[in-house]
Amino acid sequence: MKFWKLALINLLLITLAMFIAACSGTGSTEQDNPENAESTSDKEEGTSESSKDEPVTIVYARGVDTTPATDAVIKAFEEKYPSIKVEQREMPADTGQSHDQYVTALSSQSTEIDVFNADVIWPAEFAQANYVLELDRFIEKDGINMEDYFPGTVAAANFNGKQWAMPQFTDAGVFYYRTDIVEEPPKTWDELIKMARELKGEAGTEHGYLMQAAQYEGLITNAIEFIASYGGEVVDENNNVVVDSPETIKALEKMKEIVTSDFVPENILNFMETETENAWIEGNAVFARNWPYMMSSSNDEERSEIVDNVEMARLPAGDEGTAAALGGWMTMINRYTEHPEESWEFLKFISGPEGQKISAVEGSRAPTLKALYDDPEVQDVSSLFANPEFREVLESAVPRPVSPIYPEVSDIMQIEISKVLTGDQTSGEAAKNMQSKIEAAMAE
């Protein structure tokens, strides 16, 4: 009996010893054999590094570019960031068609496009639809000072207190005058009315002033300039409709006074940018409102009758100063991109000093960064870029209503303002109608 007890105890001891040895052997793989552990770690790290060495390709969609600017920007970016490759996708030249294609792709949560150019009137719409990434965390992380940009270009991409796009290049309404007729341009709308009426007919001119008054988007840019110069707004920063105001009414009255005057063309209600440009370069007006591109055509010796007799200035002021309607393009990131960090690096580059300088030098695109207008190479590109007046124009540029339903807002405004200009309703009636109709459209 004692023998069997002793044998059982020995068996248990042997089993326990074998168990301990087995556990010790297993632990020695990781703890007692550091070389083996290091080898395993190195293998895992090597696998990770190998994947990091493979370049990430992002797709950049943009409109037709007939200049070498886009290619030059991408080349410079890829040289600086060799781990990121950029594939271009050309969108239709027609802005409306591009908009619709973006909406189709983004609404289906497509990942085909990572970064894309956007008209200044799109950010709020795309933000509301959840198509794009908010950029505040990237901006804060990289310490980007948004005050380095012209304020209007930043405001156009800010919706519900967040930044949804970075300004890439800009445009704004400017005032042209004939230097062979006047030495100094009018400073206010009232001065313009007085001078345009008095100087009409000088140096073979037929008209005192040209603008865009047809019922289309150009009418809204002109109206925004009048409204803002008198201190009015259409939609405030909190997305509230505030167009029915004494300031708006006064602005529309002044606009009507000019449009119905005897110093503008009789068919001014049919004038768009092309009609304005043609009449201007033929030498038919003393003053004109248009976009910066008209300076080039004004000095085109093959087309223009007024070469070397044109200068530009800020638009006339109302009670609250001068204002220019903002144009230009932004850049945004697809919310569904599979490469948000790489997309941001590219977006940051093309909207930053290096990328914008390349776009200015290679593509004659007006930078949105104030400091670039002090750069000699940028100033050499165009007389506009070297003109302090042009920088002041961009400083005073105001965006069109920042709203997710901007197309509907624009349509409402075009109809109501056109009725004022044709005498079919008063400015007060137009302001009240715009207020109620835009509010109703937003509610829907």
Secondary structure as UniProt FT lines:
FT   HELIX           2..27
FT   HELIX           28..32
FT   HELIX           34..53
FT   STRAND          56..62
FT   HELIX           69..80
FT   TURN            82..83
FT   STRAND          84..90
FT   HELIX           95..107
FT   TURN            108..109
FT   STRAND          115..119
FT   TURN            120..121
FT   HELIX           123..128
FT   TURN            129..130
FT   HELIX           136..141
FT   TURN            142..143
FT   HELIX           146..148
FT   HELIX           151..155
FT   TURN            156..157
FT   STRAND          158..159
FT   TURN            160..161
FT   STRAND          162..163
FT   STRAND          166..172
FT   STRAND          174..178
FT   TURN            179..181
FT   HELIX           189..199
FT   TURN            200..201
FT   HELIX           202..204
FT   STRAND          207..210
FT   HELIX           217..229
FT   TURN            230..231
FT   TURN            237..238
FT   HELIX           246..259
FT   TURN            262..263
FT   TURN            266..267
FT   HELIX           268..270
FT   HELIX           273..281
FT   TURN            282..283
FT   STRAND          285..290
FT   TURN            292..293
FT   HELIX           294..298
FT   TURN            301..303
FT   TURN            307..308
FT   STRAND          310..313
FT   STRAND          317..318
FT   TURN            319..320
FT   STRAND          324..334
FT   TURN            335..336
FT   HELIX           340..350
FT   HELIX           353..363
FT   STRAND          366..367
FT   HELIX           370..374
FT   HELIX           376..381
FT   TURN            383..386
FT   HELIX           388..395
FT   STRAND          397..398
FT   TURN            404..405
FT   HELIX           406..421
FT   TURN            422..423
FT   HELIX           427..443
//
